[in-house]
Amino acid sequence: MAYSDFSLTSVKKAFDLTISARSDIFSEVPTVEVSNYLKETLVYNVPFALASNTEKSRSEMIITPILLEVTRQLKNQISLFSGVDFTVEPGRGLNGICDFILSHSPELLIISAPVVVVVEAKKEDIKGGLGQCVAEMIAARLFNEREGNEISGIYGAVTTGEIWKFLKLEGQTIHIDLPDYFLNDVGKILGIVALGFD
């Protein structure tokens, strides 16, 4: 078993989680100013990503520039990892490749605690990626605990690049924000991702 094998139902049972779905989790998060560089990059990249319509093209051309913008805005005091093995506890299915991991550490060569945000890219199926994202968030919490760097909340997102769904793990509760956030509101997306580093 691996992260990708989890559904929302199976991860809830496996880790004894409570699911709280609300529509006001991130509504108060302020919109962040978007750099001209990111605006221009997305204007140029998005048509290519959508025309190819693969998970890889969306990850490389839409999601990566947005997450790199977060690292830039936070003055490179965080690190971004893409497509890395994040095996934490294979006996419980907490192993496999994470599409994106953001750590509150400037270390670029290895993943260092605390891991704050995990982002799962999906070609089209946001709901289908929720279980996988939650499993990765559980793994991030265990990783942080083992490194002696516990934090109160782990953030997650499942995205097609165009549509973003955000989650937060606190204790045994996984909070799922009901609204979707869209690429035309990239400043809000940046604000929510950066929230994990406050």
N, C-alpha and C positions, 0 to 999 in steps of 0.2 A: 504494500500500500504506500501511496505517496500523496503529497498535497493535492494533486490533480484528481485523486480518487474521491475526495470528500465532496458531498453535497451539503447543503445547509442543514438538512435533517440529520445526516450521519455525524457531522462535526458537533452538532448540539448534543447528541446522545453520547458520543465518545468522550467529550470533555465536560459533560454535565453543565452546559451553558443555559442561560436564560436569554431569549431574544427579545429585545425591545425595539420595535419599529415606530419611529415618530417622525414628524415632519418639521421639527423645530430645532434639531440638534445644532446645525451650523448656520441657521438663518441670521444670527447676529454677527457672524464673522465679517469683518470689513473687506471690501474689495481692495486688492493691492494694485498699485500702478504697474502697468505692463510696459516693459522696455520697448523701445522702437525696434531693437534687434529681434526680440521674440515676435512682435507683430509682423515684421517683414518676413521672418523665417516661416511663420505659419501661413501667411498669404501665399508664399511660394510653394511650401511643402504639401499643404493639405490636398490640393487637387491631385498630386501624384499619389499620395497615400490612399485617397478614396478611389482613384482609378484602379490601382493595384488591388485594393480591398483584401489585403492579407493582414494577419495579426502582426507579422514582422514589419511590414511597411508602415502600419499605423504606429507601432512601437518606436521605430527609428525616426519617422518623419514628424510625428505629432507629440507623442508622449515624452520622449527623451528631451526635446527642446524645452518643454514645459517644466520638467523636473530639474533640468540644468539651470533654468531661470530661478528656481527656488534656491539652488546652491549659490548662485550669483547674488541674489538679494540678501542672503544670510551671510554674506562676506566670506564664503568658502570655509565656514566653520562646521559644515556638515559634509558628508560624503554620499555619493550616489553609486550604487552597484547595479549592473544590468545583466540579467541572464546568468546569475551565479548559483552554484550549488549551496544550499543552506540546510544541510543535514544536522538536525538538532537531536531528535530522538526517533530513530527509524522504527523501533519496536512499536511505536504508537502512530506510525504513518507520518511523522513530522520530518519528512525528507523530500528532496527533489530540488528542482530549479525554481527560483523566484524570479519573476520578470524584472522587478525593481525593488531595491531596498534602499532606504535612506537612514543613515546613522547620524546621531548627534556627536560625531567625532570627525575631525579633519583628516583622519587616516584614510588614504586612498588605496593602499595595497591590500589590506585585509579588512574584513568586516569587524568593527569594534563596537562594543556596547557603549551607550544604549542604541539598539535598533528602535527607531521611533515610528517609521511609516513603511508599509509594504504596499506595492501597487501591482495589481494583476491585470494584464492586458488580455482582452478578449476581442475576437473579430466582430461578434455581434451579440453574444449571449451574456448580458450583464448578470442576470439572475443566476445563470448556471455557474458563474464564477464566484459567487458569494461564499460557498462552502470552502473552496480552495483558499480564498483570501483569509477567511477566519482561521483556518488551520495554520496558515503562515503567520498570522498575528499571534496565535497561541505559541508557536515556535519562537517568535521574537521575544515574547515575554519570558519563556524558559531560558533562552539564550542570555537575556539581560540578567536574570536572577543568578544564573551560574557564573556570570562574570562579576557578580556583586554590584550590579548597577541597575537596581530596580527603579522603574518609573511608574507613575500611577495609571497612565493610559497609553495604549498602542493604537495608532491610527492605520486605517487601511482604505484602499480604493480599488474598485473594479471599473475598468474603463475600456471603451472602444476607441478612445482618442477624441471622438466627437462628444460622447456622453460619459459622465463620471458619476459614480455612486460611491458615497463615503460611509465608513463604518468607524466605530471606536470600541475598543475592548477595555472595560474597567471591571476588575474583579472577575466574577463569573458571568457578567452580563455583556452581551454584544449589542451595541446600539447601532441600528441601521437607519440612516437618514432616508426617509421615503422619497423626497424630491430627487430628481436627476439634475445634474448641472451640465450645461452645454458649452461647447467650445467658444461660442460667441460671448460667453461671460468668463473668459479665461482669467480675468483679474480675481474673480470670486474663487475659482479653482486654486489659483496660487495662494490665496489667503487661507483656504482650508488646509492645504498641504502644509503650509508654513506653521499652522496652529500647533502642530505636534512639537515644535521646537520652542514654544513659549515657556 
